[in-house]
Amino acid sequence: MDKYCVFGNPIGHSKSPDIHAAYALQTGQQLTYEKRLAPLDGFPAAVRAFVAEGGKGANVTVPFKLEAHKLCGALTMRAQAAGAVNTLLFTDDGTIGDNTDGAGLVNDIVGNAGVPITGKRVLLLGAGGAARGAVLPLLEHHPSQLTIANRTVATAEALVAQFAALSGGAALSACGYEAPRGQYDIVINATSASLQSDLPPVPAEVFGPGTLALDMMYGKEPTVFMQFAADHGAIVRDGLGMLVEQAAEAFMAWRGVRPQTTELLAQLRSKL
Ligand code: NDP
């Protein structure tokens, strides 16, 4: 049986083993997938130990995505662009790092929510790891505009500078949370504010009927961001679909088979 795992600290909450077990069953793939708690100062050693045991691949979650990026011998283009790695492939030629978070996000928006990105005004809140991973996959769908708003504006500006050559014709700009004007078609909360039940201070006018407001966080209750967006007419969505889709993308990278996600997403949602 091929062995896979997810590294994190903490890791107890991870839904990845359930998701990958469901994908393996659905696609008839023979594999095992477990949680591995890596010590905060011992991530590379934990990875080496897993490879020595015959591990074929791994997911990486908080707080190791940047460290994972550093230890790879080769990186996919989207992992290079993100500066972070959430998927490792252990090959005879060394460790390859990939980042499937952004692809998971756009697959959820376009595939599950049925909202096209092409030609749309998109507002991305945050400029941390999750936002960085989202920029290239979003630009590949050719929005008319991509505004990156962040608490620390300089970090958003650095992202705009990094991706300027890859904008594909989209108007790409950086600003603080209060600056965006007019209704956006898609507003993505890639900040960690929801973890503290906090709300990035975006103007209410960015939301309206027809806006998709997606918070990357997920849980039983709607986040304050989802509540605020819904109060101003938006259709809201949490990050559970993104989670299921980034896992499907990792499964595809490892096994060469793309699992179906719709049923699993409904099952997980019913268990929240
Ligand atoms: P980072 O710590 O890398 O980035 C956090 C970002 O949020 C920064 O832009 C930071 O701004 C901003 N921020 C932090 N606190 C606040 C606040 N109180 N008010 C406004 N802005 C704030 O985190 P990640 O990018 O790794 O994760 C972001 C979110 O995405 C998390 O909630 C995480 O759980 C979620 N996520 C979900 C995934 C999924 O599959 N659904 C996958 C990956 C992430 P500044 O630059 O000024 O510090």
py3Dmol code that shows the C-alpha trace and the ligand (Angstrom):
import py3Dmol

protein = """\
ATOM      1  CA  MET A   1       0.000   0.000   0.000  1.00  0.00           C
ATOM      2  CA  ASP A   2       1.356   3.431  -0.896  1.00  0.00           C
ATOM      3  CA  LYS A   3       1.702   5.685   2.140  1.00  0.00           C
ATOM      4  CA  TYR A   4       0.644   9.328   2.442  1.00  0.00           C
ATOM      5  CA  CYS A   5       0.175  11.672   5.382  1.00  0.00           C
ATOM      6  CA  VAL A   6      -0.513  15.241   6.449  1.00  0.00           C
ATOM      7  CA  PHE A   7       2.039  17.118   8.575  1.00  0.00           C
ATOM      8  CA  GLY A   8       0.932  19.893  10.896  1.00  0.00           C
ATOM      9  CA  ASN A   9       1.111  21.179  14.446  1.00  0.00           C
ATOM     10  CA  PRO A  10      -1.553  20.950  15.769  1.00  0.00           C
ATOM     11  CA  ILE A  11      -2.994  18.241  13.535  1.00  0.00           C
ATOM     12  CA  GLY A  12      -5.810  16.648  15.545  1.00  0.00           C
ATOM     13  CA  HIS A  13      -8.504  18.728  13.812  1.00  0.00           C
ATOM     14  CA  SER A  14      -7.440  17.784  10.258  1.00  0.00           C
ATOM     15  CA  LYS A  15     -10.147  16.400   7.981  1.00  0.00           C
ATOM     16  CA  SER A  16      -7.582  15.378   5.335  1.00  0.00           C
ATOM     17  CA  PRO A  17      -7.380  11.660   6.323  1.00  0.00           C
ATOM     18  CA  ASP A  18     -11.177  11.320   5.946  1.00  0.00           C
ATOM     19  CA  ILE A  19     -11.147  13.191   2.636  1.00  0.00           C
ATOM     20  CA  HIS A  20      -8.316  11.126   1.115  1.00  0.00           C
ATOM     21  CA  ALA A  21      -9.778   7.847   2.414  1.00  0.00           C
ATOM     22  CA  ALA A  22     -13.035   8.747   0.648  1.00  0.00           C
ATOM     23  CA  TYR A  23     -11.171   9.622  -2.573  1.00  0.00           C
ATOM     24  CA  ALA A  24      -9.178   6.351  -2.449  1.00  0.00           C
ATOM     25  CA  LEU A  25     -12.360   4.318  -1.978  1.00  0.00           C
ATOM     26  CA  GLN A  26     -14.153   6.167  -4.751  1.00  0.00           C
ATOM     27  CA  THR A  27     -11.323   5.773  -7.283  1.00  0.00           C
ATOM     28  CA  GLY A  28     -10.229   2.251  -6.246  1.00  0.00           C
ATOM     29  CA  GLN A  29      -6.719   3.422  -5.308  1.00  0.00           C
ATOM     30  CA  GLN A  30      -4.781   1.353  -2.748  1.00  0.00           C
ATOM     31  CA  LEU A  31      -3.239   3.747  -0.232  1.00  0.00           C
ATOM     32  CA  THR A  32      -3.055   4.736   3.407  1.00  0.00           C
ATOM     33  CA  TYR A  33      -3.206   8.342   4.664  1.00  0.00           C
ATOM     34  CA  GLU A  34      -2.535   9.383   8.249  1.00  0.00           C
ATOM     35  CA  LYS A  35      -2.038  12.470  10.419  1.00  0.00           C
ATOM     36  CA  ARG A  36       1.526  13.210  11.561  1.00  0.00           C
ATOM     37  CA  LEU A  37       2.206  15.720  14.315  1.00  0.00           C
ATOM     38  CA  ALA A  38       5.592  17.234  13.437  1.00  0.00           C
ATOM     39  CA  PRO A  39       7.517  18.996  16.229  1.00  0.00           C
ATOM     40  CA  LEU A  40       7.624  22.771  15.683  1.00  0.00           C
ATOM     41  CA  ASP A  41      11.430  22.605  15.394  1.00  0.00           C
ATOM     42  CA  GLY A  42      11.527  19.222  13.657  1.00  0.00           C
ATOM     43  CA  PHE A  43       9.574  19.388  10.398  1.00  0.00           C
ATOM     44  CA  PRO A  44      12.451  18.400   8.031  1.00  0.00           C
ATOM     45  CA  ALA A  45      13.363  15.421  10.235  1.00  0.00           C
ATOM     46  CA  ALA A  46       9.708  14.307  10.333  1.00  0.00           C
ATOM     47  CA  VAL A  47       9.593  14.432   6.526  1.00  0.00           C
ATOM     48  CA  ARG A  48      12.868  12.475   6.212  1.00  0.00           C
ATOM     49  CA  ALA A  49      11.553   9.803   8.592  1.00  0.00           C
ATOM     50  CA  PHE A  50       8.349   9.444   6.550  1.00  0.00           C
ATOM     51  CA  VAL A  51      10.321   9.115   3.303  1.00  0.00           C
ATOM     52  CA  ALA A  52      12.561   6.482   4.933  1.00  0.00           C
ATOM     53  CA  GLU A  53       9.389   4.523   5.810  1.00  0.00           C
ATOM     54  CA  GLY A  54       8.468   4.520   2.109  1.00  0.00           C
ATOM     55  CA  GLY A  55       6.089   7.536   2.086  1.00  0.00           C
ATOM     56  CA  LYS A  56       5.045   8.541  -1.432  1.00  0.00           C
ATOM     57  CA  GLY A  57       3.611  11.961  -0.695  1.00  0.00           C
ATOM     58  CA  ALA A  58       2.293  14.301   1.969  1.00  0.00           C
ATOM     59  CA  ASN A  59       0.149  17.318   2.606  1.00  0.00           C
ATOM     60  CA  VAL A  60       1.496  20.135   4.724  1.00  0.00           C
ATOM     61  CA  THR A  61      -0.584  22.441   6.869  1.00  0.00           C
ATOM     62  CA  VAL A  62      -0.063  25.189   9.460  1.00  0.00           C
ATOM     63  CA  PRO A  63       2.647  26.168  10.363  1.00  0.00           C
ATOM     64  CA  PHE A  64       4.943  24.318   7.955  1.00  0.00           C
ATOM     65  CA  LYS A  65       3.977  25.509   4.449  1.00  0.00           C
ATOM     66  CA  LEU A  66       6.901  27.953   4.138  1.00  0.00           C
ATOM     67  CA  GLU A  67       9.391  25.456   5.556  1.00  0.00           C
ATOM     68  CA  ALA A  68       8.105  22.827   3.121  1.00  0.00           C
ATOM     69  CA  HIS A  69       8.767  25.255   0.270  1.00  0.00           C
ATOM     70  CA  LYS A  70      12.403  25.532   1.377  1.00  0.00           C
ATOM     71  CA  LEU A  71      13.102  21.817   1.596  1.00  0.00           C
ATOM     72  CA  CYS A  72      11.940  20.837  -1.901  1.00  0.00           C
ATOM     73  CA  GLY A  73      14.426  20.000  -4.647  1.00  0.00           C
ATOM     74  CA  ALA A  74      11.937  21.132  -7.307  1.00  0.00           C
ATOM     75  CA  LEU A  75       8.772  23.227  -7.271  1.00  0.00           C
ATOM     76  CA  THR A  76       5.758  23.431  -9.562  1.00  0.00           C
ATOM     77  CA  MET A  77       5.130  26.866 -11.055  1.00  0.00           C
ATOM     78  CA  ARG A  78       2.166  27.456  -8.765  1.00  0.00           C
ATOM     79  CA  ALA A  79       4.252  26.531  -5.697  1.00  0.00           C
ATOM     80  CA  GLN A  80       6.982  28.921  -6.845  1.00  0.00           C
ATOM     81  CA  ALA A  81       4.405  31.680  -7.305  1.00  0.00           C
ATOM     82  CA  ALA A  82       2.799  31.002  -3.928  1.00  0.00           C
ATOM     83  CA  GLY A  83       6.113  30.815  -2.062  1.00  0.00           C
ATOM     84  CA  ALA A  84       4.500  28.034  -0.027  1.00  0.00           C
ATOM     85  CA  VAL A  85       3.959  24.296  -0.419  1.00  0.00           C
ATOM     86  CA  ASN A  86       0.958  22.254   0.777  1.00  0.00           C
ATOM     87  CA  THR A  87       1.655  19.091  -1.237  1.00  0.00           C
ATOM     88  CA  LEU A  88       4.869  17.044  -1.356  1.00  0.00           C
ATOM     89  CA  LEU A  89       5.644  14.312  -3.893  1.00  0.00           C
ATOM     90  CA  PHE A  90       8.523  11.997  -2.945  1.00  0.00           C
ATOM     91  CA  THR A  91      10.140  10.663  -6.118  1.00  0.00           C
ATOM     92  CA  ASP A  92      13.347   8.779  -6.929  1.00  0.00           C
ATOM     93  CA  ASP A  93      14.751  12.135  -8.085  1.00  0.00           C
ATOM     94  CA  GLY A  94      13.918  13.952  -4.849  1.00  0.00           C
ATOM     95  CA  THR A  95      11.073  15.929  -3.308  1.00  0.00           C
ATOM     96  CA  ILE A  96       8.764  17.980  -5.518  1.00  0.00           C
ATOM     97  CA  GLY A  97       6.675  20.730  -3.909  1.00  0.00           C
ATOM     98  CA  ASP A  98       3.266  21.776  -5.185  1.00  0.00           C
ATOM     99  CA  ASN A  99       0.610  24.188  -3.972  1.00  0.00           C
ATOM    100  CA  THR A 100      -2.985  23.151  -4.581  1.00  0.00           C
ATOM    101  CA  ASP A 101      -4.733  25.708  -2.327  1.00  0.00           C
ATOM    102  CA  GLY A 102      -5.302  28.305  -5.066  1.00  0.00           C
ATOM    103  CA  ALA A 103      -6.504  25.735  -7.597  1.00  0.00           C
ATOM    104  CA  GLY A 104      -8.837  24.395  -4.896  1.00  0.00           C
ATOM    105  CA  LEU A 105     -10.215  27.888  -4.381  1.00  0.00           C
ATOM    106  CA  VAL A 106     -10.933  28.571  -8.060  1.00  0.00           C
ATOM    107  CA  ASN A 107     -12.325  25.063  -8.621  1.00  0.00           C
ATOM    108  CA  ASP A 108     -14.728  25.685  -5.758  1.00  0.00           C
ATOM    109  CA  ILE A 109     -15.776  29.105  -7.082  1.00  0.00           C
ATOM    110  CA  VAL A 110     -16.177  28.045 -10.711  1.00  0.00           C
ATOM    111  CA  GLY A 111     -17.078  24.364 -10.354  1.00  0.00           C
ATOM    112  CA  ASN A 112     -19.060  24.117  -7.119  1.00  0.00           C
ATOM    113  CA  ALA A 113     -20.504  27.620  -6.738  1.00  0.00           C
ATOM    114  CA  GLY A 114     -20.943  27.955 -10.520  1.00  0.00           C
ATOM    115  CA  VAL A 115     -19.580  31.510 -10.531  1.00  0.00           C
ATOM    116  CA  PRO A 116     -17.307  32.401 -13.457  1.00  0.00           C
ATOM    117  CA  ILE A 117     -14.210  34.498 -12.729  1.00  0.00           C
ATOM    118  CA  THR A 118     -13.522  35.544 -16.316  1.00  0.00           C
ATOM    119  CA  GLY A 119     -14.322  39.207 -16.923  1.00  0.00           C
ATOM    120  CA  LYS A 120     -15.341  39.764 -13.282  1.00  0.00           C
ATOM    121  CA  ARG A 121     -14.241  42.271 -10.608  1.00  0.00           C
ATOM    122  CA  VAL A 122     -12.494  40.283  -7.883  1.00  0.00           C
ATOM    123  CA  LEU A 123     -11.478  41.615  -4.464  1.00  0.00           C
ATOM    124  CA  LEU A 124      -8.952  39.516  -2.536  1.00  0.00           C
ATOM    125  CA  LEU A 125      -8.644  40.400   1.160  1.00  0.00           C
ATOM    126  CA  GLY A 126      -5.310  39.435   2.726  1.00  0.00           C
ATOM    127  CA  ALA A 127      -1.793  38.978   1.414  1.00  0.00           C
ATOM    128  CA  GLY A 128      -0.550  36.070   3.531  1.00  0.00           C
ATOM    129  CA  GLY A 129       0.176  32.507   2.426  1.00  0.00           C
ATOM    130  CA  ALA A 130      -3.372  31.631   1.355  1.00  0.00           C
ATOM    131  CA  ALA A 131      -3.814  34.853  -0.621  1.00  0.00           C
ATOM    132  CA  ARG A 132      -0.409  34.441  -2.303  1.00  0.00           C
ATOM    133  CA  GLY A 133      -1.406  30.969  -3.461  1.00  0.00           C
ATOM    134  CA  ALA A 134      -4.683  32.297  -4.859  1.00  0.00           C
ATOM    135  CA  VAL A 135      -3.335  35.106  -7.060  1.00  0.00           C
ATOM    136  CA  LEU A 136      -1.970  33.065  -9.998  1.00  0.00           C
ATOM    137  CA  PRO A 137      -4.947  30.654 -10.252  1.00  0.00           C
ATOM    138  CA  LEU A 138      -7.312  33.654 -10.142  1.00  0.00           C
ATOM    139  CA  LEU A 139      -5.356  35.514 -12.853  1.00  0.00           C
ATOM    140  CA  GLU A 140      -5.367  32.372 -15.027  1.00  0.00           C
ATOM    141  CA  HIS A 141      -9.174  32.799 -15.198  1.00  0.00           C
ATOM    142  CA  HIS A 142      -8.772  36.356 -16.570  1.00  0.00           C
ATOM    143  CA  PRO A 143     -10.809  38.543 -14.220  1.00  0.00           C
ATOM    144  CA  SER A 144     -11.274  42.118 -15.508  1.00  0.00           C
ATOM    145  CA  GLN A 145      -9.908  43.412 -12.210  1.00  0.00           C
ATOM    146  CA  LEU A 146      -8.093  41.930  -9.230  1.00  0.00           C
ATOM    147  CA  THR A 147      -7.777  44.194  -6.202  1.00  0.00           C
ATOM    148  CA  ILE A 148      -5.603  42.891  -3.377  1.00  0.00           C
ATOM    149  CA  ALA A 149      -6.434  44.627  -0.093  1.00  0.00           C
ATOM    150  CA  ASN A 150      -4.443  44.031   3.066  1.00  0.00           C
ATOM    151  CA  ARG A 151      -3.931  45.398   6.566  1.00  0.00           C
ATOM    152  CA  THR A 152      -0.249  45.924   5.728  1.00  0.00           C
ATOM    153  CA  VAL A 153      -0.585  47.606   2.325  1.00  0.00           C
ATOM    154  CA  ALA A 154       3.122  47.126   1.476  1.00  0.00           C
ATOM    155  CA  THR A 155       2.616  43.330   1.486  1.00  0.00           C
ATOM    156  CA  ALA A 156      -0.262  43.656  -0.990  1.00  0.00           C
ATOM    157  CA  GLU A 157       1.886  45.980  -3.128  1.00  0.00           C
ATOM    158  CA  ALA A 158       4.688  43.408  -3.167  1.00  0.00           C
ATOM    159  CA  LEU A 159       2.201  40.797  -4.427  1.00  0.00           C
ATOM    160  CA  VAL A 160       1.043  43.110  -7.196  1.00  0.00           C
ATOM    161  CA  ALA A 161       4.663  43.721  -8.219  1.00  0.00           C
ATOM    162  CA  GLN A 162       5.355  39.967  -8.194  1.00  0.00           C
ATOM    163  CA  PHE A 163       2.394  39.135 -10.436  1.00  0.00           C
ATOM    164  CA  ALA A 164       2.306  42.234 -12.681  1.00  0.00           C
ATOM    165  CA  ALA A 165       3.839  40.367 -15.615  1.00  0.00           C
ATOM    166  CA  LEU A 166       1.286  37.544 -15.260  1.00  0.00           C
ATOM    167  CA  SER A 167      -1.833  39.709 -14.959  1.00  0.00           C
ATOM    168  CA  GLY A 168      -3.147  38.504 -18.325  1.00  0.00           C
ATOM    169  CA  GLY A 169      -4.830  41.858 -18.960  1.00  0.00           C
ATOM    170  CA  ALA A 170      -6.484  42.106 -15.541  1.00  0.00           C
ATOM    171  CA  ALA A 171      -6.289  45.474 -13.787  1.00  0.00           C
ATOM    172  CA  LEU A 172      -4.183  44.491 -10.791  1.00  0.00           C
ATOM    173  CA  SER A 173      -3.919  46.828  -7.796  1.00  0.00           C
ATOM    174  CA  ALA A 174      -3.133  46.951  -4.083  1.00  0.00           C
ATOM    175  CA  CYS A 175      -4.757  48.949  -1.291  1.00  0.00           C
ATOM    176  CA  GLY A 176      -5.897  48.929   2.336  1.00  0.00           C
ATOM    177  CA  TYR A 177      -9.196  47.351   3.408  1.00  0.00           C
ATOM    178  CA  GLU A 178     -11.161  50.629   3.435  1.00  0.00           C
ATOM    179  CA  ALA A 179     -10.176  51.710  -0.095  1.00  0.00           C
ATOM    180  CA  PRO A 180     -12.136  49.484  -2.541  1.00  0.00           C
ATOM    181  CA  ARG A 181     -15.108  51.245  -4.182  1.00  0.00           C
ATOM    182  CA  GLY A 182     -18.222  49.928  -5.891  1.00  0.00           C
ATOM    183  CA  GLN A 183     -19.687  46.447  -5.974  1.00  0.00           C
ATOM    184  CA  TYR A 184     -17.387  43.488  -6.712  1.00  0.00           C
ATOM    185  CA  ASP A 185     -18.554  40.238  -8.322  1.00  0.00           C
ATOM    186  CA  ILE A 186     -16.382  38.088  -6.065  1.00  0.00           C
ATOM    187  CA  VAL A 187     -14.934  39.005  -2.642  1.00  0.00           C
ATOM    188  CA  ILE A 188     -12.571  36.468  -1.076  1.00  0.00           C
ATOM    189  CA  ASN A 189     -11.595  36.683   2.577  1.00  0.00           C
ATOM    190  CA  ALA A 190      -8.086  35.189   2.708  1.00  0.00           C
ATOM    191  CA  THR A 191      -7.250  36.915   5.987  1.00  0.00           C
ATOM    192  CA  SER A 192      -7.045  35.071   9.279  1.00  0.00           C
ATOM    193  CA  ALA A 193      -9.358  37.693  10.874  1.00  0.00           C
ATOM    194  CA  SER A 194     -12.244  35.209  11.106  1.00  0.00           C
ATOM    195  CA  LEU A 195     -10.146  33.060  13.451  1.00  0.00           C
ATOM    196  CA  GLN A 196     -10.511  35.901  15.996  1.00  0.00           C
ATOM    197  CA  SER A 197     -14.144  36.618  14.988  1.00  0.00           C
ATOM    198  CA  ASP A 198     -12.815  39.824  13.458  1.00  0.00           C
ATOM    199  CA  LEU A 199     -13.888  41.539  10.242  1.00  0.00           C
ATOM    200  CA  PRO A 200     -11.519  43.294   7.814  1.00  0.00           C
ATOM    201  CA  PRO A 201     -13.033  46.825   7.620  1.00  0.00           C
ATOM    202  CA  VAL A 202     -14.151  46.702   3.967  1.00  0.00           C
ATOM    203  CA  PRO A 203     -16.866  49.147   2.844  1.00  0.00           C
ATOM    204  CA  ALA A 204     -20.346  47.572   2.658  1.00  0.00           C
ATOM    205  CA  GLU A 205     -20.647  48.835  -0.935  1.00  0.00           C
ATOM    206  CA  VAL A 206     -18.287  46.078  -2.206  1.00  0.00           C
ATOM    207  CA  PHE A 207     -21.148  43.614  -1.575  1.00  0.00           C
ATOM    208  CA  GLY A 208     -24.505  43.513  -3.306  1.00  0.00           C
ATOM    209  CA  PRO A 209     -26.967  41.149  -4.943  1.00  0.00           C
ATOM    210  CA  GLY A 210     -24.986  38.822  -7.190  1.00  0.00           C
ATOM    211  CA  THR A 211     -21.713  39.192  -5.249  1.00  0.00           C
ATOM    212  CA  LEU A 212     -20.135  35.908  -4.178  1.00  0.00           C
ATOM    213  CA  ALA A 213     -18.456  36.433  -0.777  1.00  0.00           C
ATOM    214  CA  LEU A 214     -16.207  33.517   0.126  1.00  0.00           C
ATOM    215  CA  ASP A 215     -14.441  33.133   3.467  1.00  0.00           C
ATOM    216  CA  MET A 216     -11.562  30.637   3.346  1.00  0.00           C
ATOM    217  CA  MET A 217     -12.360  29.677   6.930  1.00  0.00           C
ATOM    218  CA  TYR A 218     -15.008  27.046   7.643  1.00  0.00           C
ATOM    219  CA  GLY A 219     -16.938  25.825  10.646  1.00  0.00           C
ATOM    220  CA  LYS A 220     -20.412  25.246  11.969  1.00  0.00           C
ATOM    221  CA  GLU A 221     -21.425  28.897  12.159  1.00  0.00           C
ATOM    222  CA  PRO A 222     -21.113  31.586   9.453  1.00  0.00           C
ATOM    223  CA  THR A 223     -18.127  33.858  10.122  1.00  0.00           C
ATOM    224  CA  VAL A 224     -18.569  37.578  10.866  1.00  0.00           C
ATOM    225  CA  PHE A 225     -17.384  38.241   7.322  1.00  0.00           C
ATOM    226  CA  MET A 226     -20.063  35.925   5.883  1.00  0.00           C
ATOM    227  CA  GLN A 227     -22.693  37.521   8.123  1.00  0.00           C
ATOM    228  CA  PHE A 228     -21.705  41.070   7.105  1.00  0.00           C
ATOM    229  CA  ALA A 229     -21.644  40.148   3.397  1.00  0.00           C
ATOM    230  CA  ALA A 230     -25.040  38.394   3.614  1.00  0.00           C
ATOM    231  CA  ASP A 231     -26.505  41.417   5.428  1.00  0.00           C
ATOM    232  CA  HIS A 232     -25.497  43.481   2.387  1.00  0.00           C
ATOM    233  CA  GLY A 233     -27.044  41.184  -0.203  1.00  0.00           C
ATOM    234  CA  ALA A 234     -24.164  38.846  -1.108  1.00  0.00           C
ATOM    235  CA  ILE A 235     -24.322  35.093  -1.653  1.00  0.00           C
ATOM    236  CA  VAL A 236     -21.964  33.602   0.943  1.00  0.00           C
ATOM    237  CA  ARG A 237     -19.731  30.564   0.977  1.00  0.00           C
ATOM    238  CA  ASP A 238     -17.189  29.198   3.453  1.00  0.00           C
ATOM    239  CA  GLY A 239     -13.841  27.475   2.840  1.00  0.00           C
ATOM    240  CA  LEU A 240     -15.015  23.860   3.100  1.00  0.00           C
ATOM    241  CA  GLY A 241     -15.363  23.515  -0.675  1.00  0.00           C
ATOM    242  CA  MET A 242     -11.848  24.918  -1.106  1.00  0.00           C
ATOM    243  CA  LEU A 243     -10.544  22.341   1.388  1.00  0.00           C
ATOM    244  CA  VAL A 244     -12.171  19.441  -0.472  1.00  0.00           C
ATOM    245  CA  GLU A 245     -10.987  20.790  -3.839  1.00  0.00           C
ATOM    246  CA  GLN A 246      -7.353  21.374  -2.784  1.00  0.00           C
ATOM    247  CA  ALA A 247      -7.311  17.769  -1.563  1.00  0.00           C
ATOM    248  CA  ALA A 248      -8.714  16.539  -4.900  1.00  0.00           C
ATOM    249  CA  GLU A 249      -5.973  18.458  -6.689  1.00  0.00           C
ATOM    250  CA  ALA A 250      -3.299  16.875  -4.437  1.00  0.00           C
ATOM    251  CA  PHE A 251      -4.814  13.412  -4.991  1.00  0.00           C
ATOM    252  CA  MET A 252      -4.623  14.048  -8.735  1.00  0.00           C
ATOM    253  CA  ALA A 253      -0.950  15.089  -8.445  1.00  0.00           C
ATOM    254  CA  TRP A 254      -0.107  11.883  -6.535  1.00  0.00           C
ATOM    255  CA  ARG A 255      -2.313   9.299  -8.244  1.00  0.00           C
ATOM    256  CA  GLY A 256      -3.101  10.741 -11.687  1.00  0.00           C
ATOM    257  CA  VAL A 257      -6.846  10.305 -11.059  1.00  0.00           C
ATOM    258  CA  ARG A 258      -9.257  13.128 -10.293  1.00  0.00           C
ATOM    259  CA  PRO A 259     -11.876  12.228  -7.666  1.00  0.00           C
ATOM    260  CA  GLN A 260     -15.445  13.540  -7.697  1.00  0.00           C
ATOM    261  CA  THR A 261     -15.983  16.080  -4.928  1.00  0.00           C
ATOM    262  CA  THR A 262     -19.687  16.988  -4.854  1.00  0.00           C
ATOM    263  CA  GLU A 263     -20.951  14.132  -2.702  1.00  0.00           C
ATOM    264  CA  LEU A 264     -18.080  14.318  -0.227  1.00  0.00           C
ATOM    265  CA  LEU A 265     -18.545  18.058   0.199  1.00  0.00           C
ATOM    266  CA  ALA A 266     -22.225  17.539   1.033  1.00  0.00           C
ATOM    267  CA  GLN A 267     -21.334  14.763   3.500  1.00  0.00           C
ATOM    268  CA  LEU A 268     -18.709  16.856   5.293  1.00  0.00           C
ATOM    269  CA  ARG A 269     -21.054  19.828   5.451  1.00  0.00           C
ATOM    270  CA  SER A 270     -23.751  17.733   7.082  1.00  0.00           C
ATOM    271  CA  LYS A 271     -21.243  16.696   9.782  1.00  0.00           C
ATOM    272  CA  LEU A 272     -20.052  20.235  10.668  1.00  0.00           C
TER     273      LEU A 272
END
"""
ligand_1 = """\
48
NDP
P -1.342 34.191 7.126
O -1.028 34.307 8.572
O -0.268 33.836 6.170
O -1.973 35.594 6.607
C -2.934 36.261 7.356
C -3.469 37.472 6.585
O -4.575 38.023 7.326
C -2.485 38.603 6.398
O -2.761 39.248 5.184
C -2.804 39.516 7.588
O -2.478 40.861 7.351
C -4.301 39.376 7.675
N -4.848 39.560 9.033
C -4.500 38.873 10.153
N -5.266 39.249 11.194
C -6.118 40.188 10.726
C -7.157 40.961 11.327
N -7.479 40.842 12.620
N -7.837 41.834 10.542
C -7.553 41.946 9.245
N -6.578 41.260 8.624
C -5.861 40.378 9.348
O -2.567 33.155 7.062
P -2.950 32.199 5.836
O -2.872 33.009 4.592
O -2.196 30.932 5.905
O -4.479 31.824 6.162
C -5.533 32.760 6.015
C -6.878 32.087 6.238
O -7.142 31.156 5.195
C -6.981 31.297 7.546
O -8.269 31.531 8.104
C -6.863 29.849 7.102
O -7.544 28.972 7.973
C -7.560 29.913 5.747
N -7.162 28.819 4.830
C -8.138 27.969 4.375
C -7.833 26.948 3.510
C -8.937 26.038 3.040
O -8.632 25.001 2.418
N -10.179 26.362 3.250
C -6.451 26.715 3.033
C -5.498 27.705 3.522
C -5.859 28.700 4.396
P -0.966 41.442 7.597
O -0.204 41.131 6.339
O -1.169 42.883 7.819
O -0.434 40.711 8.803
"""
view = py3Dmol.view(width=600, height=400)
view.addModel(protein, "pdb")
view.setStyle({"model": 0}, {"cartoon": {"style": "trace"}})
view.addModel(ligand_1, "xyz")
view.setStyle({"model": 1}, {"stick": {}})
view.zoomTo()
view.show()
